[in-house]
Amino acid sequence: MAEKPPTIPRPDTIAAIATAPGRGGIGVVRISGRSLARLAEALCGRCPAPRLASVATFRAADGSAIDSGLLLYFPGPNSFTGEDVLELHGHGGPVVLQMLLSRCLDLGARLAEPGEFTRRAFLNGKLDLAQAEAVIDLIDASTVAAARSAVRSLQGRFSKEIRTVLDQLVELRALVEATLDFPDEEIDFLEAADAFGRLERLSILLAEITDRAQQGRLLQGGLHVVLAGQPNVGKSSLLNCLAGDELAIVTPVAGTTRDVVRSTLNVEGIPLHVIDTAGLRETDDEVERIGIQRTWREIEKADVAVLIVDARHGVQDSDRTILEQFPAGLTRITVYNKIDLAEGQPQLHADCEGIAISLSARNGAGVDLLKQELLRVAGWHPAEDVFIARERHLRALAETSVHLLAAKKCLPQLELFAEELRMAQQALGSITGEYSADDLLGDIFGRFCIGK
């Protein structure tokens, strides 16, 4: 009877193809679990030396060669996941990689879920939650600035600043909790210990971190800008000018644009997602009407709406009607286009509708003013050591700030003061994962690709 191949307990070992789908020069199969030396012996006939790349032949159950390449072995806890990790570096063909993966599954591993390698790194204390999220942010970075910021977060700079605030918050909580045992002296004691000054400094430090995190949020998600207005005011021309390419069809015929046209450009490291839309007007054309409906849907989702008008005519009643239908609170900029025909000069100015820019989409005069104004209204300003942040980080920072503000208002009721500090600590700790629900972890790591 043939000897039964060694197996590894199913819950303990995961495997996945870690390189992108498709053909490539090199492909990687990654395995993580316990006691992987036995799996390596079954696959390659020997146990590799730790952290030393060696040439190996990867073999099927009958001993035939599947592929040859490099074998790397990282014994836990000194590995990415904190467990034993094997990496099989072979040829990057989809079929051969799938054969290697199937062999690992036959040896007792199971197919990894999306993000499960990084999740294990988090659960085993190799990364905190903010660092784990920075892994996918680095992969998804669309600009050099975003990639550098993601690296800073991955290296723990964001987490370090969060922990600095957390440590100070814990100290303040401990001080307040201690005074609750001495009700007759609590306010004097807190004043002598500068508790209120500490709270103020905490609020200032938190505001500084929030400002830099908001910059990082822009680096990651960018700014969604919708170009809107009546037909033939130059929306498509402006998109082409911003993109530096003929993306949208431009003709003198009103209603040429029937559907949205998108382009992403990089301004000071910020991705600007610019959307050209159908001209807004009353029409009996069914196709054009559908395009106008899509325009309004894009406006509903926009961060900034740019209303474009003809500089020769200015803002007319029909333009004001469009403005009245914009969602409440939507940031908007009015662009006076075609100054080359109106004999105007490029400039940033104010009008009755708010901020306005005069420019020419035809020759590009004044377009840089629009780019800079888009960044300004988005809240961007150059800052050193910006780190990638996500929407949940900003919400946690905002919630922390709310609790710190509430704590100030609770005095002299120290029990309520202490409770607000506790809730502030809990909100802030959710960023690094000190307080994290299982459903939050599932949502975060479920967005990763398989093999990470």
C-alpha positions, 0 to 999 in steps of 0.5 A: 500500500502506498504511503499516505502523504503527510497532511497539515490540519486544515484550519492551520495552513493556507495557500494562494497564488500571490502574484497577479493573474495572467502570464508573467516571468515569475509567479509565486505561491505563498503558504502560511501555517504551522510545521511547514517543514513537512510540507516542504519535504513532501513538495521538494524532498527536503527542508530548506534552510531558513531565510535562504533562497535555494533552487528546488524542483516542485514535485507532484504526488507521483514524484514527477516535476511540476516546475523548478524555481526558488524555495524560501522558508521563513519559520515563525514567528519571524515571518510576515504572518508570524507563522511558518511561511513558504514561498514557491517562486516558479514560472509565471504561467497560470496553468503551472501556478494552479498545478503548484497550488493544487499540490499544496491543497492536496498536502492539506492546506486550504485556499486562503481567503482574500486578505487572510495572510495580512489578517493573520499578520494582524492577529499575530501582532506583526502589524496593527490594523492601520498598518495592515490597511496600508498594505492594500493602500500601497498596492492601490496607490495611483500616484507617487505621493500616495505610494510614499504616504502608504509606505509611511503608514505601513512603517507605522508612523500613523500608528505611532502618532495615534499611540502617542495620543492614546498614551496621553489619554490613558494617563489622563484617564488614570489621573481622573479615575484616581481623583474619584476616590477623593470627592472633596479634593477632586477639582483642586487635585486635577488643577494641580496636576494640570489635567485640564491643560493636558486635555487641551493639549490632547485636543490640539494634537488630535486636530493636527493628526486629523488635518494630516489624515485628511490630506492622506484621504485625498491622496488615496481617494482623490477628488470627484469633479463634475463638469456641468452646464448648458450645452456648448459652453465648453465642458468637453473642451475643458475635459480635454484640456485638463486631460491633455488628450482628445477624450471627448468629442467636441462639435458646435452641435448642441447636445453632442455629449450624450453620456458621461466621459471620465478622466483622472489626472494627477495634480500635486499628487492628488488624483482628480477624477474629472467627469464630463456630462451631457448639457443640462437643458429641456429636450425632447430627444430621448437619448439626450434626456437619459444622458441628462439624468445621468448627469444629475446622478453624477452631480449627486455623488460629486465632491465638487461641481464646476458650473461652466458658462460662456464668458460672453454671456455670463451667468444667465437665468437658466444657469441659476436654475441649474445652481438651485438644483445642486445638492445642498452643501455641494462645493461648487466653482463657476467657470467663465469659459471662452475668454479668448472670444470675449477678450478677457483675461484669466483670473480667479475672482468672486461673483454673486455665485461664489468663487469664479475662474475666467479661463479658456479651454481652447488655449489653456489660459487660466486652467492652472488656476482651476486646478489649484482652486479645486485642491483648495476647496478640497482642503488640500495644502502641502504638508510633510509626513502625510500618511494614508488615511481611510474614511473610517480613520477620519470618522474615528478621529472625529468621534474622538474629538467629539468626546474630548469636547464633551469631556470639557463640558462635563466639568465639574461632574467628574464621573461624566468627564471620566466616561467621555475620556473612556469613550474617546480612548475606545474610538481612537483605539479602533484605528490601530485595532485595539478595539475592533469588532469581528465584522469590522475586520471582515470588512477590511480584509475582505477587500484585499486580493487573494494571496495578501 
